């Protein structure tokens, strides 16, 4: 695994930078979001600006990561570790594969387990609807649907912009609220979109 090429990619859907593993409950959200989306890598010992700062104790870092994946993620995850040296600094490249056992949930507090997916460079909490779509998405994907122009329009929009709300989609497609909502839900249940309802206004992402 080439550290420099991963850093050049920058943080995004498949790459996350961390100076260190602070606590299993915090890193478990990142691990969960990657496994629930397309998999990816966490670089431990790299700061938010992409500078290599290294870790003090690689063994302790890997212990905390394994603890998070085994006890703070349900169902548990299997991680792959690679240590690399850069100017005397140790960086751990953690590889998280896309899971075939979705949805995974992270323990954020005692008795509080929540699902996360990766949206751009963030781990975003899922809704119940998204989790049902994740469950349906495995082990094989849905057969592709024949999409009409209104459905294709929202996918095209989301290739350019990070998210879309119901109101934005109504305006985009010149659609009534009921039809716009039914279209977005259909695309969510068939795995084309993710639905997020933890903020003030629900929104959809690819």
N, C-alpha and C positions, 0 to 999 in steps of 0.2 A: 504494500500500500504506500503510495507516494504522498508524504506529508505536504510537500510544497504544492502539489496540484490540488489537494483538498483545501488548503488555506487559500489558494488563488480563487477557488470557487466561491469563497465567502460563505457566511451563514445563510442557510436557505432551507428548503424542504427536506434535504437529505444530509445537511451538515450543521453541527452545533459546536461552538467553541466554549470551553469551560476552563477557567484558571485552576480550579480544583473541585473535588466533590465535597460539597459542604455538608449535606445530610441525605440519607437514603430517600426520604420523602420528597425532596426537591428533585433529585436526579431521576427518580422513578417516573415523574411526569414526562420528562424528555424521552426516556427509554420507551415508555408506553406509546407516546405519540408517533415515534418512528416505526415501531412494530405495527401499529394500527394503520399506518399510511403506506409508504413505499420502502421502508427500511432506510438505513443511512449510517452515518458515523458521528461519534462524539469525540472531539479532540480535547483531551484533558492535559492542561499545561499550555494552553493558547488563550490569550485574552480576547476581549470583544473586538479589538482592532486588528486581530490576526497576527499579533506578535507572539513569538515563542518565549514563554516565561518559565516553562518547566514545572515539574512537581517535586516536592521535597522527598516524598516517600512513595515510590511506585507501588510497592506491595500493599501499603495501606489504602491507596486509591483503588486498587483492583479489588481489595477486600470489600470496601464500601459499595462499589459498583455491583459486585456479585451478590452482596447482601440485599441491595435494592431490587435487583432483578429476581431474586429468589423469594424474598419475604414481603416486599412492598409492591409487587406487581402480581396481578391475578388474571388469568393463569400465569405462572412464572415464565421468565424468558431465559434463553441461553445466549450468552454474549461471547464474542471473540475479541481477544486482546492482542495488541501488537505494541511493543515498546520500541521507540526510535530515539536516537540522540541527535541533537542539533546544537552546535556550539556549546557543548557541555551541559545542555539542558535535556532532561528526559521528558518526552511527550508520550502519552498513551493514546493509541488510536483504538477506540471501542467501536466494533461493528455490530449493528443491530439489524438482523434480517427482517424483511417483511414477514409478518406472521401468517400462518395458516390456521391459527386458533383465535382469530378476532371475535369479539372485541376484548382487548386487555384493559384492565383498570388499575389505577395507581392509588395507593393508600396515602391520603393527604392529611389524615388525622385518625385517631383511634376510632375504628368502626366506620370511617368515611372513605369510601372507594369511588373514584371518578374516572371516567374515560377521557382520553385526549387523542387528538389527531394533529398532524403537522399542517399548518397553514403558513406558507412562506417560511419565515424563520422563527415562528412561534409555535408553542405547544398550546393548543386551544381546546378547552373543555367541550366535550361532545354533548349532544342532546340525546334523549331516549330514541328519537327517530333515527339519528345517525348511527346509534349502536345497533338498532335493528337492521339497518342497511349493511353494517359491517358483518353482522351474523349471517346475513343472506349471501354475502360476497365470498363465502368460503365453502369448500376448498376451491371451487371453480367460480368464475365470474358469470354473471347473467349473460344470456344470449343478447347480443346487441339489438336494441329496439330500432325499428325504422322511425327516425325522428322527423317531425315536421319543421317548418321554417321557424316557428316560434320557439321550439325546443332547441334548434340549432343556434338561434340567435343568442340565447342565454349562455350557451357554451362558448360561443365566439367572444361574447362580452367578457367572460371570466378568463379568457386567455390573455386579455389585455389589462384587466383590473382585478385586484385581489378578492373582491367580494361584491355581492349584489343583494339588495333587500327586496321585499315584495313590492314596495312602492316604486323602486327603481325599475323593476321588471315590468310592472304595469305600464309605466311610461315608455319603456323601451319597445314593448310589443304592442302598445295601444290596446291593452287588454283590460277587461273588468277584473275586479278583485278575485272573484270566485274562480274564474278560469285560470288566472295567473297563478293562484295558490295551488290549484290542482296540478298544473304543469310542473311547478317546482317540486311538489311532493312526489309526483311520478318519477321525476329525474333523480330525486334523492333515494327513493326505494329501489331503484334499479342501478344504484351505484355510480351514477354520473356526477352527483353533487353531494356535498356534506351540508347538513343543516345545523346551525348554531343558535341556541336560544338562551344563552346565559347572560347576554348583554341586554341593554334597554330595548333595542330593536333587533329582532332575529334577522339573521342573514345567511347567505349560502355561498359556498366556495367549491372549487373543483376538488 
